[in-house]
Amino acid sequence: MKSSITKFLLLLLALFTITGCSSHASGANGKPKKIILDYAYYSPTSLVLKEKGFAEELFKKEGIEVEFVLSQGSNKALEFLNSKSVDFGSSAGAAALLAKAKGSPIQTVYIFSKPEWTALVSKDSSINSVEDLKGKKVAATLGTDPYIFLLRALEDKGLSAKDVEIINLQHADGAAALLSGEVDAWAGLDPHMARVEKEVGANLFFRNPDFNTYGTLNVRTEFAEKYPEYVTKVIEAYEKARQWANDHPDETANILAKEAQIDLEVAKIQIGRNDFSVSKPGDEQISAITAAGDVLKNEGLVEGDADIEKIVKELINPGYFK
């Protein structure tokens, strides 16, 4: 009997230890002990949030710790959300849709900017149009907005992914592969795209701002259901950062240049390609992400019987926004 009781108590102690060590464990009064946010060079708003300490300032009085984790691309941010490594992750809207369609338990609760952050880029003067890509090697990061932008550009010109050889590389590696000649073109992403444009005169041969889906802040559904008021508070901190970025473009460029370790003029190019005027997700975002979803479905990246409109409506949740 004593042995059974001892084992039971040891089990309780082990469970308590595991729960207490979890970064997502509840504190007093149902509060999280820690909130983990990502930051990304493609999200200037997140860089301002991190630099200015707006989140730490907001949560300090409640005794909630704030931690930041770097996302190198939408795919990484979404991986972090799936693995519970972050509570909030920054991605392109279309990338979030692709993840949602594959079962990722996330919600889009905020728009950090409307960027023109991707274009098709070449260094070879023989590639000046989407049609010139037929049979060529194109670098792109699978599951991200540049990748989806590439698919939409190909479809727009009567081509498909089968007409090119897509080389899956993370964004910075794609830029390096373009410069070294390992690939013929690259589906670029700022700030890497702005850097090769300025420093080596790379050609942004296909641009279409409407094919760029919005920059979205996504939350783990589990976190949102457990701590809905803290989703609203994170949005409050983000709003402060977004408004600051909108009012201080030069200072925001300085923050980006420092964080990404890039030239200030390159940072200014990227900031100039961001519109910070919209932050609440709504019909415009639903329309843009749905259009991207239709392309993903046509390419077989989303199940053929998937209801894109339904998935988008389940993904986008403006309800936490005050």
N, C-alpha and C positions, 0 to 999 in steps of 0.2 A: 504494500500500500504506500509506504513512504517513498519507495523507488518510483512509483507511478506519479506521485505528487511532485517529486523532485524533477522528473522528466518534463512534467507539465509546466512547472515554473521556469525551467530552463528554456522551454519552447517559447513561453510568453516573453522572457527576457530577450531572446533572439529576435522575435518579431518586433519588439519595442526598439531594439537597437537598429534594425534594418529600416524601420519606419522613421525613426528619429534622424537617421543619417541621410534620408532622401531629400534632395533639393526641393522636391515638390510636396513635402510633408506639410500638413496643416499646422499653423501656430495657434495661438489663443483666438477664441471667437471665430473659428473657421477661416482664418486668414492663411495665405501661403507664407511659409518662412522665407522663401526666396522666389523671385521672378526672374527667369532667364530670357533675355532678349537677344536677338542676333543684330549684327550691324553688317553693312555691306557697302563696298565702294560704289555699287550701282544705285544705292539708296542714300543720297546726300542727307535726307531727313534723319536717317538713323545715325549718321555721323555727327550731326548737330546734337541730337539727343544724347549721344555718348559724351561728346566734348563738353557740353554745357551742364551736364549732370541734372537735367530736368526730372528724370525718373527717380534718381536717388533722393533728390530734394522732396519729391512728392511722397515717397514711401518711407522716408527716414522716420517721420513722426509716428509711424505705425510699427516700426521695428522690423520692416521687411527689407531683406537684402536684395540688391539688384546686381545681376551678373550679365556681361556682354560676351557673345561668342561670334567670331567672324565667319560669315558665309561667303564663299568664293563664287557662288552662282546660285540661281534658283534651285537647281537640282540639289545642291548641298543644303540649302535652307530647308527644303522639303524633306530631305533625309534626316536632318536634325529634328524636325517636328515628329516624324514617324518613330524615331528612336527615343523620343522624349528628352533629347539633349537640350532642346530649347522649348519655351512655352509659346513664343512668338517668333515667326520667321518671315523674312522679306523675299518676295518672289514676283515674277511676272504673273499677270492674271491667267494667261493661257497655261503656264506651267502649273499653277495651282489647280486649274481645271483638269489637266492630265493626271495629276496625282489623285485628285478626288475621284475621277472616273475609275481609277485602279484601286479604290477602296481606302485611300488615306483619310483618316478622321480629322479633317481640318475645316475651318470656316474663314472666309475672307471678311474682315471687319473694318478695314481702313484702307484708304488710298494714299500712299505717301507721295506720289507725283504722277503726272502724265508725261512720260519721257519719250523722246525719240532716241532711244539708247542703242538701237541696232540698225544695221544696213549691211548690204553685201559689199565686200571689200576685195579689191585686187591690187596687185603690184605690177602685173603684166599688162602692157598696153593693148594686148590682143583681146583682153576680156573687158568689154565695155557694156555688156547687156546680159540679162538673165539667159537669153538664148545661147550666148557664147559659152555657157557653163556645161552644155551637153557633152558628156564623156569626160568631164574634168573632175579633179579631186577638190572637194570643198570641206573645210574644217568647220565643225559646229559642235556645240555642247548639247548632247541629247537631253530632251526634257526641259529646255529653257526657251525663252522668248526668241533669241536669235535662231535657234533650230526651227521653231515654228514659223518664224518670219521667212526663213529659207523655203520651207514647204509651201507657204502661201504665195511667195514670189514665183516659184516654179509652176504652181497650179494656175496662177494668173496668166502665165505665158504659154499655157497648154502643155507643160512638162510635168514630171513627177519625180519623186526621189529615186526612181529606178533609172532615170536618165543621167544621174550624176553618181559619183562615189563619195558618200559622206564619211568623213574621217572624224570620229568622236574624240574631241580633245577639250579639256577645260579651257575657259576663255583665254587666259594668258598664254597657254600653250598653243592655242590656235593662232594667235597673233604672231608668236615666234615661228610657227610652221610656215605662215605666209611669208614672213621676211626671209626665211632660209630657203624658200622655194620648194619645200616638201609638199605643199598644197598649192593649187592654182588660185583658190579664192577662199574667203573666210566669211562666215556669218558673224559679224563683229559685235562687240559689246563695249560700251564706255565703262571705265576710262581708257581701256586698252585701245579701242578704236580711235578715240581722239588723239592718243599718243602716236600711233602709226600714221595717222592722217597728217599731223603736224610735223613729226620728226623725219619721215621718209617720203612724204607726199603720196601716201597710198590713196587709191582711187575708190571713193564710195560710189560705185557705179549703179547701185539700185537703192533708192530711198523711198519709203512710203510711211509717213507718220501714222496713218490709219492701220497699218499692219503691226504696229507696236501695241501690245496690250498694256494696260495700266500697271504701275508698280503697286503691288498689294501687300498689306500686312496680314498674315494669317495666324490664327491661334489654334492650338490643339483643342478639339471639341471637348475632351475630358476636362481640361483646365477651365474652359468657358462655362461648362455646366456646373462645375464645382465652385467657381469664383466669378460669377458674372459681373459683380460690381468692380472687380479688379481689372476686367477687360476694359470696362468704361474708363477706369483710371489710367490705364496704359494709353488709351486713345487720347485722354486729356493731356498726358505728357507729350505724346506725338504731335498733337495740335500745336502745342507751345513751340516745339522744334520746327514744325512745318512753317508756321507763321514767321518765326525768326529767320528761317532760310529764305523765305519769300521777300522779307524786308531787307536782308543783308546778303545779297548775292556774292559780293566780293569777299566778304568774310567767310561765307560758306565755301567758296572756291579755295580759300586758304586752308580751311579745315580738311577738305578733300585732298588737296595737294600733300598736306602733312601726313594724313592717315595712309593714303595709297602710295606715298613716296613718288609722286609724279611732278612734272613741271607745272608751275602755277598757270601758265597759259593753256596747257592741256586741260587742267581742272576747270578753267573758265569756259572752254569750249563745251565740256560736259554739262556744267551748270546751265549754260545758255540753251541746252537742248531739253531742259526740264521745265514743266509747267506745274507750279505748286498751288494753283488756284482751287483745285478740287480735292476734297478729302473724304467725303461721305460716299460710299458705294451706292450705286443706284442703276437706273435704266440704261444710262450710257455705257456703263461698265458691263452690264448684262449683255447688251447688244454686241459689244466688241469681243467679249470672251466667247459668246455663243458662236460668232462667225469663225473664230479660231478653232473652236471645237468641231465645227463641221468639216474643216480641213483635216484635222486629226483623225476624224472618223473615216473620211475618204481615203486616207493613207493607211488605214488599218491599225492605227495606233490606239484607237478606242474601239471597243467591241461594236460590231455592226448593228446590233439591236439596242445599243445604248441610247437613252433619251437625253440628248445634250441639254435641251432646255430645262428639264427636270434637275439634272446634275448641277447646272449653273445656279438655279434657284436655291438648291440645297447648300451650295458653296457660299454664295454671297449673303451675308447677314448684316444689314445696317442697324439692327436693333440695339446694339450696345452703344451706338453713337448718340451723344446728347446734342 
